[in-house]
Amino acid sequence: MTKTINDYLNDPDLVNEPQVIREVHAIRLMIRDETKGMTVSERTAYYHEKSTAAFDRLGITPKYIETHNFTTATGSSS
């Protein structure tokens, strides 16, 4: 059975928390359960898909920045 956000909001561990905190915790628990066992690339795709859907719903066009090569602790770039 897939849990809904209401299932998480009514979790006995969360019901005594303030509403805003309950919502944040419920969302974090839901995302944790949805991404459990995913590889890094699968989680990246999951977050990309969810964020793109949210941008579309809100009518937002994100402005992406260029990616950069960062220097590792050994001084070589990745």
N, CA, C and O of each residue as an XYZ file, in Angstrom:
312
protein
N       0.839     -1.191      0.000
C       0.000      0.000      0.000
C       0.882      1.252      0.000
O       1.799      1.379      0.812
N       0.596      2.152     -0.903
C       1.319      3.414     -0.965
C       0.690      4.391      0.014
O      -0.522      4.602      0.016
N       1.537      4.982      0.846
C       1.030      5.943      1.825
C       0.803      7.295      1.165
O       1.556      7.706      0.283
N      -0.248      7.978      1.607
C      -0.532      9.325      1.129
C       0.068     10.331      2.105
O       0.505      9.964      3.195
N       0.088     11.582      1.712
C       0.616     12.623      2.600
C      -0.190     12.673      3.890
O       0.365     12.956      4.951
N      -1.498     12.402      3.817
C      -2.321     12.397      5.031
C      -1.928     11.282      5.990
O      -1.996     11.450      7.207
N      -1.513     10.133      5.433
C      -1.025      9.053      6.290
C       0.194      9.512      7.085
O       0.320      9.220      8.275
N       1.086     10.231      6.414
C       2.279     10.734      7.102
C       1.913     11.826      8.111
O       2.461     11.867      9.212
N       0.983     12.713      7.730
C       0.577     13.793      8.637
C      -0.088     13.255      9.904
O       0.013     13.868     10.967
N      -0.757     12.127      9.795
C      -1.434     11.536     10.954
C      -0.592     10.497     11.683
O      -1.091      9.785     12.554
N       0.677     10.413     11.327
C       1.595      9.503     12.012
C       1.613      9.863     13.501
O       1.775     11.033     13.846
N       1.449      8.877     14.383
C       1.415      9.164     15.831
C       2.650      9.903     16.347
O       2.567     10.630     17.337
N       3.790      9.723     15.684
C       5.008     10.430     16.111
C       4.975     11.907     15.750
O       5.775     12.685     16.271
N       4.063     12.309     14.868
C       4.030     13.694     14.402
C       2.832     14.496     14.899
O       2.863     15.726     14.853
N       1.787     13.839     15.368
C       0.527     14.553     15.644
C       0.642     15.631     16.713
O      -0.174     16.552     16.723
N       1.604     15.559     17.599
C       1.720     16.563     18.658
C       2.622     17.739     18.277
O       2.818     18.654     19.077
N       3.160     17.716     17.083
C       4.023     18.806     16.639
C       3.191     19.932     16.035
O       2.065     19.699     15.597
N       3.731     21.152     16.007
C       3.013     22.250     15.343
C       2.770     21.902     13.870
O       3.560     21.176     13.266
N       1.697     22.411     13.303
C       1.266     22.066     11.950
C       2.378     22.203     10.915
O       2.588     21.294     10.111
N       3.084     23.314     10.924
C       4.130     23.546      9.922
C       5.230     22.496     10.042
O       5.695     21.971      9.031
N       5.647     22.189     11.253
C       6.684     21.186     11.474
C       6.174     19.803     11.054
O       6.916     19.022     10.458
N       4.922     19.504     11.362
C       4.321     18.226     10.939
C       4.378     18.080      9.423
O       4.720     17.016      8.906
N       4.041     19.157      8.713
C       4.049     19.106      7.254
C       5.449     18.855      6.718
O       5.632     18.031      5.822
N       6.432     19.554      7.256
C       7.824     19.368      6.821
C       8.275     17.940      7.099
O       8.846     17.293      6.220
N       8.030     17.443      8.295
C       8.428     16.074      8.637
C       7.699     15.049      7.776
O       8.302     14.069      7.339
N       6.418     15.265      7.531
C       5.639     14.332      6.709
C       6.205     14.268      5.290
O       6.338     13.185      4.719
N       6.534     15.420      4.729
C       7.093     15.456      3.379
C       8.446     14.761      3.341
O       8.730     14.003      2.414
N       9.285     15.017      4.349
C      10.603     14.359      4.393
C      10.469     12.851      4.515
O      11.212     12.112      3.868
N       9.534     12.383      5.333
C       9.312     10.941      5.467
C       8.810     10.330      4.160
O       9.224      9.238      3.772
N       7.917     11.046      3.493
C       7.368     10.556      2.232
C       8.466     10.445      1.174
O       8.552      9.437      0.473
N       9.297     11.470      1.057
C      10.400     11.440      0.095
C      11.386     10.332      0.457
O      11.879      9.631     -0.427
N      11.674     10.170      1.736
C      12.581      9.103      2.168
C      12.061      7.738      1.732
O      12.816      6.915      1.215
N      10.766      7.501      1.943
C      10.187      6.218      1.567
C      10.161      6.026      0.048
O      10.389      4.922     -0.446
N       9.882      7.104     -0.686
C       9.814      7.005     -2.146
C      11.184      6.776     -2.775
O      11.278      6.164     -3.839
N      12.241      7.256     -2.135
C      13.581      7.152     -2.720
C      14.426      6.049     -2.087
O      15.582      5.862     -2.466
N      13.864      5.324     -1.135
C      14.604      4.261     -0.457
C      15.081      3.222     -1.465
O      14.295      2.723     -2.271
N      16.356      2.902     -1.418
C      16.923      1.889     -2.298
C      17.330      2.394     -3.676
O      17.838      1.621     -4.488
N      17.116      3.680     -3.954
C      17.500      4.224     -5.262
C      19.002      4.494     -5.303
O      19.630      4.793     -4.287
N      19.554      4.379     -6.501
C      20.949      4.763     -6.698
C      21.007      6.286     -6.744
O      19.974      6.954     -6.786
N      22.215      6.828     -6.735
C      22.378      8.278     -6.804
C      21.760      8.821     -8.091
O      21.069      9.840     -8.066
N      22.002      8.154     -9.199
C      21.448      8.656    -10.473
C      19.920      8.531    -10.504
O      19.248      9.380    -11.088
N      19.372      7.495     -9.891
C      17.914      7.365     -9.812
C      17.314      8.463     -8.935
O      16.270      9.022     -9.271
N      17.969      8.774     -7.809
C      17.486      9.858     -6.937
C      17.577     11.192     -7.640
O      16.677     12.024     -7.516
N      18.661     11.408     -8.382
C      18.814     12.658     -9.137
C      17.681     12.804    -10.143
O      17.095     13.879    -10.262
N      17.368     11.737    -10.866
C      16.267     11.766    -11.833
C      14.940     12.016    -11.128
O      14.101     12.762    -11.635
N      14.742     11.401     -9.966
C      13.521     11.586     -9.170
C      13.357     13.066     -8.802
O      12.294     13.648     -9.018
N      14.419     13.673     -8.245
C      14.331     15.077     -7.840
C      14.134     15.990     -9.048
O      13.392     16.970     -8.974
N      14.794     15.674    -10.154
C      14.629     16.480    -11.364
C      13.184     16.416    -11.852
O      12.589     17.442    -12.182
N      12.627     15.215    -11.897
C      11.244     15.034    -12.352
C      10.266     15.781    -11.445
O       9.375     16.478    -11.931
N      10.430     15.636    -10.130
C       9.524     16.283     -9.181
C       9.639     17.805     -9.237
O       8.631     18.509     -9.182
N      10.877     18.313     -9.348
C      11.046     19.767     -9.375
C      10.521     20.359    -10.685
O       9.927     21.437    -10.685
N      10.739     19.656    -11.798
C      10.218     20.121    -13.088
C       8.691     20.173    -13.054
O       8.091     21.128    -13.546
N       8.067     19.153    -12.476
C       6.604     19.140    -12.362
C       6.112     20.300    -11.493
O       5.104     20.933    -11.809
N       6.818     20.574    -10.409
C       6.428     21.686     -9.530
C       6.575     23.021    -10.256
O       5.696     23.877    -10.161
N       7.680     23.204    -10.979
C       7.865     24.438    -11.749
C       6.737     24.613    -12.759
O       6.192     25.707    -12.907
N       6.389     23.532    -13.453
C       5.310     23.593    -14.448
C       3.981     23.970    -13.804
O       3.249     24.807    -14.331
N       3.665     23.349    -12.654
C       2.408     23.657    -11.956
C       2.350     25.119    -11.544
O       1.290     25.743    -11.585
N       3.496     25.660    -11.146
C       3.538     27.040    -10.656
C       3.793     28.059    -11.766
O       3.778     29.265    -11.519
N       4.025     27.580    -12.984
C       4.292     28.486    -14.097
C       5.637     29.170    -13.996
O       5.795     30.307    -14.439
N       6.603     28.487    -13.419
C       7.942     29.055    -13.222
C       8.885     28.466    -14.258
O       8.872     27.262    -14.517
N       9.702     29.331    -14.847
C      10.757     28.865    -15.743
C      12.084     29.061    -15.018
O      12.548     30.191    -14.865
N      12.695     27.966    -14.571
C      13.947     28.106    -13.819
C      15.086     28.579    -14.717
O      15.111     28.291    -15.913
N      16.020     29.302    -14.128
C      17.224     29.740    -14.832
C      18.376     28.914    -14.278
O      18.756     29.054    -13.115
N      18.919     28.064    -15.118
C      19.994     27.183    -14.688
C      21.338     27.863    -14.877
O      21.525     28.662    -15.795
N      22.260     27.537    -14.001
C      23.616     28.075    -14.111
C      24.499     27.029    -14.779
O      24.175     25.842    -14.797
N      25.612     27.488    -15.322
C      26.558     26.556    -15.927
C      27.197     25.713    -14.837
O      27.403     26.175    -13.715
N      27.507     24.478    -15.182
C      28.209     23.635    -14.218
C      29.693     23.932    -14.303
O      30.185     24.375    -15.341
N      30.397     23.693    -13.229
C      31.821     23.966    -13.144
C      32.552     22.722    -12.680
O      31.993     21.883    -11.974
N      33.796     22.614    -13.080
C      34.650     21.558    -12.551
C      35.217     22.047    -11.227
O      35.790     23.134    -11.147
N      35.055     21.243    -10.201
C      35.557     21.610     -8.890
C      36.856     20.861     -8.620
O      37.043     19.741     -9.094
N      37.731     21.470     -7.874
C      38.995     20.853     -7.537
C      38.801     19.957     -6.329
O      38.191     20.363     -5.340
N      39.315     18.745     -6.406
C      39.216     17.812     -5.281
C      40.308     18.117     -4.273
O      41.152     18.982     -4.508
N      40.295     17.419     -3.163
C      41.292     17.630     -2.103
C      42.706     17.358     -2.600
O      43.662     17.908     -2.051
N      42.862     16.529     -3.617
C      44.199     16.218     -4.134
C      44.684     17.245     -5.128
O      45.831     17.196     -5.571
N      43.810     18.181     -5.483
C      44.199     19.237     -6.397
C      43.841     18.952     -7.844
O      43.993     19.825     -8.698
N      43.367     17.747     -8.137
C      42.964     17.454     -9.512
C      41.512     17.856     -9.703
O      40.719     17.823     -8.762
N      41.171     18.233    -10.918
C      39.771     18.605    -11.152
C      38.982     17.408    -11.589
O      39.500     16.479    -12.207
N      37.690     17.451    -11.247
C      36.815     16.315    -11.568
C      35.987     16.582    -12.790
O      35.198     15.731    -13.199
